[in-house]
Amino acid sequence: MRPFRFVTSLASTADIASLPASRVGITKPIISVEWGPNSSIAKIRSQLQPAASHFVLPDLPQIYSENDRQEFLQCTETHQRIQTIAACRHEDYNSLLNTAKTTIHPDSKILLVGGNDKHPSSLSTIQAANILKNEVVNELWGVANPNDAQSVEDVQAKIHAGIQGIVTQPLLSSTAPDTLHAYIDKGSNTDNITILAGLAFPTTGKSLQFWAKLLEQQVELHKDPLFQSHLAFFSQPYFTPLAWIGRECNQLLSYMHSIDGSSPTDGSIHGIHCMPLHNMEDLCTMFQSFNAQTQKYID
């Protein structure tokens, strides 16, 4: 079977042609989508099926209203949900456990993040994982930033604490692929860990720089040659955001886990996590390709 990839007439045909023609034993990728506020994903959810297997609801009450949360619950099956718990909002065992058991279905996954509102008494992600792994049946997931080489140790600590899946930030630096591979290569007890690589959907160089700010790596990334090339791409007079997204998507898919070990990177990831922000148009276009390929697996 031909490898799963993003194919569209608007994507760079040179980039697509540079990928391997086939890889025996390739698995269908797990594709998750970050749920957007103000019904942005709910309105287009039907266009993301059947390829989208999971939807991630962030724990950001300043951005996501209670209506957004209820809409997420109404529009998704329990097994499709990855619901975020920000550890910083909890100071003790009872508070954390109450949130996990009263707001998240047992069939759903829990994504543990540190959060932005930390204070001295806040729980850490590791502490939260150590508490929940013995108290809930939900699969526990965590977040990693492969643009930071120090994240390898952090990922291993999370796995040791009971984390079973990792969602990464977008790979924007020249060192990010090696760091991503190191999550598996340099770790122990990683055989059953699922890793979804983050894919950003910038529309301009400014929105790409937003990610550098969000990751708190403006200085490091602006010195990085690959990030500089990304910015240069968006400064071209006839660029299309979809061409950049398609190129990055296919690069991530080349890291895919394979059934028979034929993947050249020994299977660093199991799928992609889409973070479209407000770029719903390119998200839907990409899923036209994904849905067609997913249907072949179903048939």
TORBASE-472459 format. One record per residue: x, y, z of N, C-alpha, C in turn. Coordinates in steps of 0.2 Angstrom, whole numbers, padded with zeros to 4 digits, always signed. Example, Ala and Ser with C-alpha at 12.3 -4.5 7.8 and 13.67 -1.06 7.14 Angstrom:
2
+0066-0028+0039+0062-0022+0039+0066-0016+0039;+0064-0011+0035+0068-0005+0036+0064+0000+0039;
// end
This chain:
299
+0004-0006+0000+0000+0000+0000+0004+0006+0000;+0003+0011-0004+0007+0017-0004+0006+0021+0002;+0011+0025+0004+0012+0028+0011+0006+0033+0011;+0004+0034+0017-0001+0040+0018+0002+0046+0018;-0001+0051+0014+0003+0057+0013-0003+0063+0011;-0001+0069+0011-0005+0074+0009-0004+0076+0002;-0009+0075-0002-0008+0076-0009-0013+0081-0012;-0011+0087-0014-0016+0091-0017-0013+0095-0023;-0016+0098-0027-0013+0101-0033-0010+0108-0031;-0012+0110-0025-0009+0116-0022-0003+0115-0019;-0002+0109-0017+0005+0108-0013+0010+0107-0018;+0016+0108-0015+0022+0107-0019+0023+0101-0022;+0023+0100-0029+0023+0093-0032+0031+0091-0031;+0035+0096-0031+0042+0093-0030+0043+0090-0023;+0040+0093-0018+0041+0090-0011+0037+0083-0011;+0032+0083-0014+0028+0076-0014+0032+0071-0018;+0035+0073-0024+0039+0068-0028+0045+0066-0024;+0048+0070-0020+0054+0068-0016+0053+0063-0011;+0047+0061-0009+0045+0056-0004+0046+0049-0007;+0047+0044-0003+0047+0037-0006+0041+0035-0009;+0042+0032-0015+0036+0030-0018+0031+0025-0014;+0034+0021-0010+0030+0016-0006+0035+0014+0000;+0031+0012+0005+0034+0009+0011+0030+0003+0013;+0032-0003+0013+0029-0009+0015+0027-0009+0022;+0021-0010+0024+0019-0011+0031+0017-0004+0034;+0017+0001+0031+0015+0008+0034+0008+0007+0037;+0008+0010+0043+0001+0010+0046-0003+0017+0045;-0009+0016+0046-0013+0022+0045-0012+0027+0051;-0010+0033+0049-0008+0038+0055-0015+0040+0059;-0013+0041+0065-0018+0044+0070-0018+0051+0069;-0024+0054+0067-0024+0061+0066-0029+0065+0071;-0026+0069+0075-0030+0073+0080-0030+0080+0077;-0036+0083+0080-0037+0090+0078-0038+0094+0084;-0035+0100+0085-0036+0104+0091-0043+0108+0090;-0047+0107+0095-0054+0110+0095-0053+0117+0096;-0057+0121+0091-0056+0128+0092-0062+0131+0095;-0061+0137+0098-0067+0141+0101-0072+0144+0096;-0078+0146+0099-0083+0149+0095-0085+0145+0089;-0086+0138+0090-0089+0134+0085-0085+0133+0079;-0078+0135+0079-0074+0135+0073-0073+0128+0070;-0072+0123+0074-0071+0116+0072-0078+0112+0071;-0083+0114+0076-0089+0111+0076-0093+0112+0069;-0092+0118+0066-0095+0119+0060-0092+0115+0054;-0086+0113+0054-0083+0109+0049-0081+0102+0051;-0084+0100+0056-0082+0093+0059-0083+0088+0053;-0089+0088+0050-0091+0083+0045-0086+0083+0039;-0082+0088+0038-0077+0088+0033-0070+0085+0035;-0070+0084+0041-0064+0081+0044-0064+0073+0045;-0070+0071+0043-0071+0063+0044-0071+0060+0037;-0068+0054+0037-0067+0049+0043-0059+0050+0045;-0055+0054+0042-0048+0054+0044-0047+0056+0051;-0050+0061+0054-0049+0063+0061-0051+0058+0066;-0047+0055+0069-0048+0050+0074-0049+0053+0081;-0046+0059+0083-0047+0062+0089-0047+0069+0089;-0051+0072+0094-0051+0080+0095-0049+0082+0102;-0045+0087+0102-0042+0089+0108-0045+0095+0111;-0047+0095+0117-0050+0101+0120-0045+0104+0125;-0043+0110+0123-0038+0113+0128-0041+0115+0135;-0038+0116+0140-0040+0119+0146-0038+0126+0147;-0042+0130+0143-0040+0137+0143-0047+0141+0144;-0049+0142+0150-0056+0145+0152-0056+0152+0149;-0051+0155+0149-0051+0162+0146-0052+0163+0139;-0051+0157+0135-0053+0157+0128-0059+0153+0126;-0059+0147+0130-0064+0142+0128-0070+0143+0134;-0076+0145+0131-0082+0145+0136-0085+0139+0138;-0089+0139+0142-0093+0133+0144-0097+0130+0138;-0100+0135+0134-0103+0133+0128-0099+0129+0123;-0092+0131+0123-0087+0128+0118-0086+0121+0121;-0086+0120+0128-0085+0113+0131-0091+0109+0129;-0097+0112+0130-0103+0108+0129-0103+0106+0122;-0102+0110+0117-0102+0109+0110-0097+0103+0109;-0091+0103+0112-0086+0098+0111-0089+0091+0113;-0092+0091+0119-0095+0085+0121-0101+0082+0117;-0104+0087+0114-0110+0085+0110-0108+0082+0103;-0103+0085+0100-0100+0084+0093-0095+0078+0093;-0093+0075+0098-0088+0070+0098-0090+0064+0102;-0088+0058+0099-0089+0052+0103-0084+0052+0109;-0086+0048+0114-0082+0048+0120-0075+0045+0118;-0074+0041+0114-0067+0038+0112-0063+0042+0108;-0066+0047+0105-0063+0052+0101-0060+0058+0105;-0062+0059+0111-0060+0065+0115-0053+0064+0118;-0049+0069+0118-0043+0070+0122-0044+0077+0125;-0046+0076+0132-0047+0082+0136-0042+0084+0140;-0040+0091+0140-0034+0093+0143-0036+0095+0151;-0031+0093+0155-0031+0096+0162-0025+0100+0163;-0025+0106+0165-0020+0110+0167-0018+0109+0174;-0012+0106+0175-0010+0104+0182-0010+0111+0186;-0008+0116+0183-0007+0122+0187-0014+0125+0191;-0019+0122+0188-0026+0124+0192-0028+0120+0198;-0023+0115+0199-0025+0111+0205-0019+0111+0210;-0021+0111+0216-0016+0111+0222-0015+0104+0226;-0020+0100+0225-0020+0094+0229-0024+0088+0225;-0023+0083+0228-0026+0076+0226-0033+0077+0224;-0037+0079+0229-0044+0079+0228-0047+0084+0223;-0044+0090+0222-0046+0094+0217-0045+0091+0210;-0039+0088+0209-0037+0085+0202-0041+0079+0201;-0042+0075+0206-0046+0069+0205-0054+0071+0203;-0056+0076+0207-0063+0078+0206-0064+0080+0199;-0059+0084+0196-0060+0086+0189-0060+0080+0184;-0055+0076+0185-0054+0070+0181-0060+0066+0181;-0063+0065+0186-0069+0060+0187-0076+0063+0185;-0076+0069+0186-0083+0072+0185-0084+0076+0178;-0078+0077+0175-0079+0081+0168-0076+0077+0162;-0073+0071+0164-0070+0067+0158-0073+0060+0158;-0075+0058+0153-0078+0051+0152-0072+0046+0153;-0074+0040+0156-0068+0035+0156-0066+0033+0150;-0069+0033+0144-0067+0031+0138-0063+0036+0134;-0062+0042+0137-0058+0048+0134-0051+0048+0137;-0047+0051+0133-0040+0052+0135-0039+0058+0139;-0035+0059+0143-0033+0065+0147-0026+0067+0145;-0026+0073+0143-0020+0077+0141-0018+0081+0147;-0012+0079+0150-0010+0083+0156-0005+0088+0153;-0006+0095+0155-0001+0100+0153+0001+0104+0160;+0006+0107+0160+0008+0111+0166+0003+0117+0166;+0002+0121+0161-0002+0127+0161+0002+0133+0162;-0002+0139+0160+0002+0145+0161+0001+0149+0167;-0004+0147+0171-0005+0150+0177-0002+0147+0184;+0004+0145+0183+0007+0142+0189+0008+0146+0195;+0008+0144+0201+0009+0147+0207+0013+0142+0211;+0016+0144+0217+0020+0140+0221+0017+0133+0223;+0010+0133+0224+0007+0127+0227+0004+0123+0221;+0005+0125+0215+0002+0121+0209+0005+0114+0209;+0001+0109+0206+0004+0103+0205+0008+0103+0198;+0013+0099+0197+0016+0099+0191+0013+0093+0187;+0015+0093+0180+0012+0088+0176+0014+0081+0179;+0020+0080+0181+0023+0074+0184+0019+0072+0190;+0017+0076+0194+0014+0075+0200+0006+0073+0199;+0004+0077+0194-0003+0075+0192-0004+0068+0189;+0001+0066+0185+0001+0059+0182+0002+0054+0187;+0006+0055+0192+0007+0050+0197+0001+0049+0201;-0003+0054+0202-0009+0054+0206-0014+0050+0201;-0015+0052+0195-0021+0049+0191-0019+0042+0189;-0013+0040+0188-0012+0034+0185-0015+0028+0189;-0015+0029+0196-0018+0024+0200-0025+0025+0202;-0028+0031+0199-0035+0032+0201-0040+0032+0196;-0038+0033+0189-0043+0033+0184-0041+0028+0179;-0046+0026+0175-0045+0021+0169-0043+0024+0163;-0043+0031+0162-0042+0035+0156-0034+0034+0154;-0033+0034+0148-0026+0034+0146-0023+0041+0147;-0017+0042+0149-0014+0048+0151-0010+0050+0146;-0010+0057+0143-0006+0059+0138-0002+0065+0141;+0003+0067+0137+0007+0073+0139+0009+0077+0133;+0012+0083+0134+0015+0087+0129+0022+0088+0129;+0025+0088+0123+0033+0089+0122+0034+0094+0117;+0040+0098+0118+0042+0103+0113+0049+0100+0110;+0049+0097+0104+0055+0095+0101+0060+0100+0099;+0058+0106+0099+0062+0112+0097+0067+0113+0103;+0066+0110+0109+0070+0110+0115+0073+0104+0116;+0080+0103+0115+0084+0097+0116+0083+0094+0123;+0082+0099+0128+0081+0097+0135+0074+0093+0136;+0070+0093+0131+0063+0090+0132+0064+0082+0132;+0070+0079+0130+0070+0072+0130+0070+0069+0137;+0073+0073+0142+0073+0070+0149+0066+0071+0151;+0063+0077+0149+0056+0078+0152+0051+0073+0149;+0052+0071+0143+0047+0066+0141+0048+0059+0144;+0055+0057+0146+0056+0051+0149+0053+0051+0156;+0053+0057+0159+0051+0058+0166+0043+0057+0166;+0040+0060+0161+0033+0059+0160+0031+0052+0159;+0034+0048+0155+0033+0041+0153+0034+0037+0160;+0039+0039+0164+0040+0035+0170+0034+0036+0175;+0031+0042+0174+0025+0044+0179+0019+0041+0176;+0019+0038+0171+0012+0035+0168+0010+0037+0162;+0013+0042+0159+0010+0045+0153+0011+0040+0147;+0006+0039+0143+0006+0034+0138+0006+0036+0131;+0005+0043+0130+0005+0046+0124+0007+0053+0124;+0010+0055+0119+0014+0062+0118+0011+0066+0112;+0009+0072+0113+0007+0077+0108+0013+0082+0108;+0016+0083+0102+0021+0088+0102+0019+0094+0099;+0023+0099+0101+0023+0106+0098+0025+0105+0090;+0024+0110+0086+0026+0110+0079+0034+0109+0079;+0036+0106+0074+0044+0105+0073+0046+0111+0069;+0049+0116+0072+0051+0122+0068+0058+0123+0068;+0062+0119+0072+0069+0120+0072+0073+0115+0068;+0079+0116+0066+0083+0111+0063+0085+0105+0067;+0085+0106+0074+0087+0100+0078+0080+0097+0080;+0074+0099+0079+0068+0096+0081+0068+0089+0079;+0069+0087+0073+0068+0080+0071+0073+0075+0075;+0079+0077+0076+0083+0073+0080+0081+0072+0087;+0078+0077+0090+0075+0077+0097+0069+0073+0097;+0065+0073+0092+0059+0069+0091+0061+0062+0091;+0066+0060+0087+0068+0053+0087+0071+0050+0094;+0074+0055+0097+0077+0053+0104+0072+0052+0109;+0066+0054+0108+0061+0052+0113+0060+0045+0113;+0061+0041+0108+0060+0034+0108+0067+0031+0108;+0072+0033+0104+0078+0030+0104+0082+0030+0110;+0082+0035+0114+0085+0036+0120+0081+0034+0127;+0075+0032+0126+0071+0031+0132+0070+0024+0133;+0068+0022+0139+0066+0015+0141+0058+0015+0142;+0056+0009+0141+0048+0008+0142+0044+0012+0137;+0047+0013+0131+0044+0017+0126+0040+0013+0120;+0040+0006+0121+0037+0002+0116+0030+0004+0114;+0026+0005+0120+0019+0006+0119+0017+0013+0120;+0022+0018+0119+0020+0025+0119+0018+0028+0112;+0012+0031+0112+0010+0034+0105+0012+0041+0105;+0015+0043+0099+0018+0050+0098+0014+0053+0092;+0011+0059+0093+0008+0063+0088+0012+0069+0087;+0015+0070+0081+0019+0076+0080+0014+0082+0078;+0016+0088+0081+0012+0094+0080+0013+0097+0073;+0008+0099+0070+0008+0103+0063+0004+0109+0064;+0008+0115+0063+0005+0121+0063+0002+0123+0056;-0002+0128+0056-0006+0130+0050-0005+0138+0049;+0001+0140+0049+0002+0147+0048+0000+0150+0041;-0002+0156+0041-0004+0159+0035+0000+0164+0032;+0004+0167+0037+0009+0172+0035+0016+0171+0040;+0021+0175+0038+0027+0174+0042+0025+0177+0049;+0021+0182+0050+0019+0184+0056+0016+0179+0061;+0011+0175+0058+0008+0170+0061+0013+0164+0063;+0018+0163+0059+0023+0158+0060+0028+0161+0066;+0029+0167+0067+0032+0170+0072+0028+0170+0079;+0022+0169+0078+0017+0169+0084+0019+0162+0088;+0021+0157+0084+0023+0150+0087+0029+0151+0091;+0034+0155+0088+0040+0156+0092+0039+0159+0098;+0034+0164+0098+0033+0168+0104+0029+0163+0109;+0024+0159+0106+0020+0154+0111+0025+0149+0114;+0030+0147+0110+0035+0142+0113+0040+0146+0118;+0040+0152+0118+0045+0156+0122+0052+0155+0119;+0052+0154+0113+0059+0153+0110+0060+0158+0104;+0058+0164+0105+0059+0169+0099+0067+0170+0097;+0071+0170+0103+0078+0171+0101+0081+0165+0098;+0080+0159+0101+0083+0153+0098+0081+0152+0091;+0074+0152+0090+0072+0150+0084+0074+0155+0078;+0074+0162+0080+0076+0166+0075+0083+0166+0073;+0087+0162+0077+0094+0161+0075+0095+0154+0071;+0090+0150+0071+0090+0144+0068+0089+0144+0061;+0094+0141+0057+0093+0141+0049+0087+0138+0046;+0084+0133+0049+0078+0131+0046+0072+0135+0048;+0072+0138+0054+0066+0143+0055+0067+0149+0050;+0073+0151+0049+0074+0157+0045+0072+0155+0038;+0073+0149+0036+0071+0147+0029+0063+0147+0029;+0060+0145+0034+0052+0145+0035+0050+0152+0034;+0053+0157+0037+0051+0164+0036+0052+0166+0029;+0058+0164+0026+0059+0166+0019+0054+0164+0015;+0052+0158+0016+0046+0155+0012+0040+0159+0011;+0038+0162+0017+0032+0166+0018+0033+0173+0015;+0040+0175+0014+0041+0181+0011+0041+0181+0003;+0040+0175+0000+0040+0175-0007+0034+0178-0010;+0034+0181-0016+0028+0184-0018+0022+0180-0020;+0024+0173-0022+0018+0169-0024+0018+0163-0020;+0019+0164-0014+0019+0158-0009+0011+0156-0008;+0010+0150-0006+0003+0149-0003+0004+0145+0004;+0001+0147+0009+0002+0143+0015+0001+0136+0014;-0004+0134+0010-0005+0127+0009+0001+0123+0007;+0005+0126+0003+0011+0123+0000+0016+0121+0006;+0017+0126+0010+0021+0125+0016+0018+0120+0021;+0012+0120+0022+0008+0115+0026+0009+0108+0024;+0008+0108+0017+0009+0101+0014+0016+0098+0014;+0021+0103+0013+0028+0100+0014+0029+0098+0021;+0027+0102+0026+0029+0100+0033+0025+0094+0035;+0019+0093+0032+0015+0087+0034+0018+0081+0031;+0020+0081+0025+0023+0075+0022+0030+0074+0025;+0033+0079+0027+0039+0077+0031+0038+0073+0037;+0033+0076+0041+0031+0072+0047+0029+0065+0046;+0025+0064+0040+0022+0057+0038+0028+0053+0037;+0034+0056+0034+0040+0051+0033+0043+0048+0039;+0041+0051+0045+0043+0048+0051+0039+0043+0054;+0034+0041+0050+0029+0037+0053+0031+0030+0055;+0028+0027+0060+0029+0021+0063+0027+0016+0057;+0031+0010+0056+0028+0005+0051+0028-0002+0055;+0023-0006+0052+0022-0012+0055+0028-0017+0055;+0032-0017+0050+0037-0021+0049+0044-0018+0050;+0045-0012+0053+0051-0009+0054+0054-0006+0048;+0051-0006+0043+0054-0003+0036+0055+0005+0036;+0052+0008+0041+0052+0015+0042+0060+0017+0043;+0062+0022+0039+0069+0024+0039+0071+0027+0046;+0066+0029+0050+0067+0032+0056+0065+0028+0062;+0064+0021+0060+0062+0016+0065+0056+0018+0069;+0051+0022+0065+0045+0024+0068+0045+0029+0074;+0047+0035+0073+0047+0040+0078+0040+0042+0080;+0035+0042+0075+0028+0045+0077+0023+0040+0075;+0017+0041+0077+0011+0037+0075+0006+0041+0072;+0007+0047+0071+0002+0052+0068+0004+0059+0069;-0001+0063+0067-0001+0070+0067-0006+0074+0071;-0004+0079+0075-0009+0083+0078-0009+0090+0075;-0015+0091+0072-0016+0097+0068-0018+0103+0073;-0015+0109+0072-0016+0115+0076-0018+0120+0072;-0024+0121+0069-0025+0126+0064-0026+0133+0066;-0027+0134+0073-0029+0141+0075-0035+0143+0071;-0034+0148+0067-0040+0151+0063-0040+0149+0056;-0035+0145+0054-0034+0143+0047-0039+0137+0045;-0045+0138+0045-0050+0132+0044-0050+0130+0036;-0048+0135+0032-0049+0133+0025-0043+0128+0023;-0037+0129+0025-0032+0125+0023-0033+0118+0027;-0035+0118+0033-0037+0112+0037-0042+0108+0033;-0047+0111+0030-0052+0107+0026-0049+0104+0020;-0045+0108+0016-0042+0106+0010-0037+0100+0012;-0033+0100+0017-0029+0095+0019-0033+0088+0020;-0039+0089+0023-0043+0083+0025-0046+0080+0019;-0047+0084+0014-0050+0081+0008-0045+0075+0005;-0039+0077+0006-0034+0072+0004-0034+0066+0009;-0033+0068+0015-0033+0063+0021-0039+0058+0021;-0045+0061+0020-0051+0057+0020-0052+0052+0014;-0049+0054+0008-0049+0050+0002-0045+0044+0004;-0039+0045+0007-0034+0040+0008-0037+0035+0014;-0040+0038+0019-0043+0034+0025-0048+0030+0022;-0052+0032+0017-0058+0028+0015-0055+0021+0012;-0049+0022+0009-0046+0016+0006-0044+0011+0011;-0042+0013+0017-0041+0008+0023-0048+0005+0025;-0053+0009+0025-0060+0007+0027-0062+0002+0022;-0062+0003+0016-0064-0001+0010-0060-0008+0010;
// end
